[in-house]
Amino acid sequence: MRRSKFSALKLYDRALVEILGQVRPQTALRDETRKGVYRIGAFAYQENGTPLPSTPPAPPVLLVYSTGCTLVRG
């Protein structure tokens, strides 16, 4: 089976991301101490959205919004 070229995720600093089990988008923050690692809530993820090992396991990243997207609070 061939994968779509559009299925690859790439996190960036201050990215809005959809996480499995979360109602609202979360913000990804670059980890200053580890290159290519981003913090989303209490969990760490690689730049491609793969969760790093943790207890409990980190929920998967479902979607990364485009650069420039912001939350509108109403």
KEMARPA-141830 format. One record per residue (C-alpha): residue number from 0; residue in one letter; z, y, x. Coordinates in steps of 0.001 Angstrom, whole numbers, plus 524288, in hexadecimal, padded with zeros to 5 digits. Layout:
N
<r><koldren>NUM</koldren><kolkol>A</kolkol><zz>Z</zz><yy>Y</yy><xx>X</xx></r>
...
This chain:
74
<r><koldren>0</koldren><kolkol>M</kolkol><zz>80000</zz><yy>80000</yy><xx>80000</xx></r>
<r><koldren>1</koldren><kolkol>R</kolkol><zz>7FC51</zz><yy>80D65</yy><xx>80531</xx></r>
<r><koldren>2</koldren><kolkol>R</kolkol><zz>805F4</zz><yy>818AF</yy><xx>804A6</xx></r>
<r><koldren>3</koldren><kolkol>S</kolkol><zz>801F9</zz><yy>825FE</yy><xx>7FFD0</xx></r>
<r><koldren>4</koldren><kolkol>K</kolkol><zz>801CA</zz><yy>83083</yy><xx>80A41</xx></r>
<r><koldren>5</koldren><kolkol>F</kolkol><zz>80960</zz><yy>83933</yy><xx>800D5</xx></r>
<r><koldren>6</koldren><kolkol>S</kolkol><zz>8152B</zz><yy>83029</yy><xx>7FFD1</xx></r>
<r><koldren>7</koldren><kolkol>A</kolkol><zz>81B5F</zz><yy>83479</yy><xx>80CA9</xx></r>
<r><koldren>8</koldren><kolkol>L</kolkol><zz>8276F</zz><yy>83D09</yy><xx>80B85</xx></r>
<r><koldren>9</koldren><kolkol>K</kolkol><zz>82B19</zz><yy>84746</yy><xx>81589</xx></r>
<r><koldren>10</koldren><kolkol>L</kolkol><zz>837EB</zz><yy>84E8F</yy><xx>814E7</xx></r>
<r><koldren>11</koldren><kolkol>Y</kolkol><zz>83945</zz><yy>85C75</yy><xx>819C8</xx></r>
<r><koldren>12</koldren><kolkol>D</kolkol><zz>844CF</zz><yy>865BF</yy><xx>81AD5</xx></r>
<r><koldren>13</koldren><kolkol>R</kolkol><zz>84920</zz><yy>86AF7</yy><xx>80D7F</xx></r>
<r><koldren>14</koldren><kolkol>A</kolkol><zz>83FAF</zz><yy>861E6</yy><xx>8064E</xx></r>
<r><koldren>15</koldren><kolkol>L</kolkol><zz>84289</zz><yy>85EED</yy><xx>7F825</xx></r>
<r><koldren>16</koldren><kolkol>V</kolkol><zz>84288</zz><yy>85044</yy><xx>7F60A</xx></r>
<r><koldren>17</koldren><kolkol>E</kolkol><zz>84420</zz><yy>846F9</yy><xx>7EA97</xx></r>
<r><koldren>18</koldren><kolkol>I</kolkol><zz>84E14</zz><yy>83C39</yy><xx>7ED63</xx></r>
<r><koldren>19</koldren><kolkol>L</kolkol><zz>84F84</zz><yy>82FE2</yy><xx>7E544</xx></r>
<r><koldren>20</koldren><kolkol>G</kolkol><zz>85AEA</zz><yy>8316D</yy><xx>7DBDD</xx></r>
<r><koldren>21</koldren><kolkol>Q</kolkol><zz>85BFF</zz><yy>84044</yy><xx>7DD13</xx></r>
<r><koldren>22</koldren><kolkol>V</kolkol><zz>85924</zz><yy>8490A</yy><xx>7D171</xx></r>
<r><koldren>23</koldren><kolkol>R</kolkol><zz>85531</zz><yy>85519</yy><xx>7D94B</xx></r>
<r><koldren>24</koldren><kolkol>P</kolkol><zz>84DA9</zz><yy>856D1</yy><xx>7E5FB</xx></r>
<r><koldren>25</koldren><kolkol>Q</kolkol><zz>855C1</zz><yy>856DB</yy><xx>7F26A</xx></r>
<r><koldren>26</koldren><kolkol>T</kolkol><zz>853CA</zz><yy>85EEF</yy><xx>7FEC9</xx></r>
<r><koldren>27</koldren><kolkol>A</kolkol><zz>8509D</zz><yy>85854</yy><xx>80BB6</xx></r>
<r><koldren>28</koldren><kolkol>L</kolkol><zz>856A0</zz><yy>85ED4</yy><xx>81799</xx></r>
<r><koldren>29</koldren><kolkol>R</kolkol><zz>85285</zz><yy>85C35</yy><xx>82595</xx></r>
<r><koldren>30</koldren><kolkol>D</kolkol><zz>85D4C</zz><yy>855D6</yy><xx>82D9B</xx></r>
<r><koldren>31</koldren><kolkol>E</kolkol><zz>85F6C</zz><yy>85EC0</yy><xx>83959</xx></r>
<r><koldren>32</koldren><kolkol>T</kolkol><zz>864FA</zz><yy>853AF</yy><xx>841AA</xx></r>
<r><koldren>33</koldren><kolkol>R</kolkol><zz>85A5B</zz><yy>84963</yy><xx>83FA7</xx></r>
<r><koldren>34</koldren><kolkol>K</kolkol><zz>84BC2</zz><yy>84BB0</yy><xx>840BF</xx></r>
<r><koldren>35</koldren><kolkol>G</kolkol><zz>843C2</zz><yy>84725</yy><xx>83505</xx></r>
<r><koldren>36</koldren><kolkol>V</kolkol><zz>84FCA</zz><yy>844EF</yy><xx>82C71</xx></r>
<r><koldren>37</koldren><kolkol>Y</kolkol><zz>85290</zz><yy>84C13</yy><xx>81FB4</xx></r>
<r><koldren>38</koldren><kolkol>R</kolkol><zz>85EE3</zz><yy>84C89</yy><xx>81761</xx></r>
<r><koldren>39</koldren><kolkol>I</kolkol><zz>85DAD</zz><yy>84B55</yy><xx>808AE</xx></r>
<r><koldren>40</koldren><kolkol>G</kolkol><zz>86B1C</zz><yy>84BF9</yy><xx>802A2</xx></r>
<r><koldren>41</koldren><kolkol>A</kolkol><zz>873F1</zz><yy>842A0</yy><xx>80A0B</xx></r>
<r><koldren>42</koldren><kolkol>F</kolkol><zz>868B0</zz><yy>83A54</yy><xx>80F28</xx></r>
<r><koldren>43</koldren><kolkol>A</kolkol><zz>85F8B</zz><yy>83B04</yy><xx>81AE3</xx></r>
<r><koldren>44</koldren><kolkol>Y</kolkol><zz>850F3</zz><yy>8386E</yy><xx>81A59</xx></r>
<r><koldren>45</koldren><kolkol>Q</kolkol><zz>84601</zz><yy>8378C</yy><xx>82440</xx></r>
<r><koldren>46</koldren><kolkol>E</kolkol><zz>83B09</zz><yy>84185</yy><xx>8238C</xx></r>
<r><koldren>47</koldren><kolkol>N</kolkol><zz>832A6</zz><yy>837DB</yy><xx>81BD9</xx></r>
<r><koldren>48</koldren><kolkol>G</kolkol><zz>83D18</zz><yy>8368C</yy><xx>8113D</xx></r>
<r><koldren>49</koldren><kolkol>T</kolkol><zz>8428A</zz><yy>8297B</yy><xx>815D1</xx></r>
<r><koldren>50</koldren><kolkol>P</kolkol><zz>85158</zz><yy>8292C</yy><xx>813F9</xx></r>
<r><koldren>51</koldren><kolkol>L</kolkol><zz>8599F</zz><yy>82673</yy><xx>81FF1</xx></r>
<r><koldren>52</koldren><kolkol>P</kolkol><zz>86372</zz><yy>81B5E</yy><xx>81EA4</xx></r>
<r><koldren>53</koldren><kolkol>S</kolkol><zz>86FE8</zz><yy>81F75</yy><xx>817AC</xx></r>
<r><koldren>54</koldren><kolkol>T</kolkol><zz>87AAB</zz><yy>81A4C</yy><xx>80EF5</xx></r>
<r><koldren>55</koldren><kolkol>P</kolkol><zz>87809</zz><yy>81B50</yy><xx>803AA</xx></r>
<r><koldren>56</koldren><kolkol>P</kolkol><zz>86947</zz><yy>81A9B</yy><xx>8058A</xx></r>
<r><koldren>57</koldren><kolkol>A</kolkol><zz>861E9</zz><yy>8276B</yy><xx>80400</xx></r>
<r><koldren>58</koldren><kolkol>P</kolkol><zz>85971</zz><yy>82898</yy><xx>7F7CE</xx></r>
<r><koldren>59</koldren><kolkol>P</kolkol><zz>84AC7</zz><yy>82917</yy><xx>7FA60</xx></r>
<r><koldren>60</koldren><kolkol>V</kolkol><zz>8432C</zz><yy>835CD</yy><xx>7FAAA</xx></r>
<r><koldren>61</koldren><kolkol>L</kolkol><zz>8395A</zz><yy>835AE</yy><xx>7EF78</xx></r>
<r><koldren>62</koldren><kolkol>L</kolkol><zz>83256</zz><yy>842A4</yy><xx>7F15D</xx></r>
<r><koldren>63</koldren><kolkol>V</kolkol><zz>831D4</zz><yy>84E17</yy><xx>7FACD</xx></r>
<r><koldren>64</koldren><kolkol>Y</kolkol><zz>82DB2</zz><yy>85AEA</yy><xx>7F4A5</xx></r>
<r><koldren>65</koldren><kolkol>S</kolkol><zz>82387</zz><yy>8636A</yy><xx>7FB68</xx></r>
<r><koldren>66</koldren><kolkol>T</kolkol><zz>82795</zz><yy>86E26</yy><xx>804C8</xx></r>
<r><koldren>67</koldren><kolkol>G</kolkol><zz>82B57</zz><yy>87A55</yy><xx>7FD52</xx></r>
<r><koldren>68</koldren><kolkol>C</kolkol><zz>830A3</zz><yy>873A1</yy><xx>7F11E</xx></r>
<r><koldren>69</koldren><kolkol>T</kolkol><zz>83DBA</zz><yy>878FB</yy><xx>7EC9E</xx></r>
<r><koldren>70</koldren><kolkol>L</kolkol><zz>8475E</zz><yy>875AE</yy><xx>7E1E6</xx></r>
<r><koldren>71</koldren><kolkol>V</kolkol><zz>84767</zz><yy>87F07</yy><xx>7D67B</xx></r>
<r><koldren>72</koldren><kolkol>R</kolkol><zz>854A3</zz><yy>8802C</yy><xx>7D04A</xx></r>
<r><koldren>73</koldren><kolkol>G</kolkol><zz>8548D</zz><yy>884AC</yy><xx>7C245</xx></r>
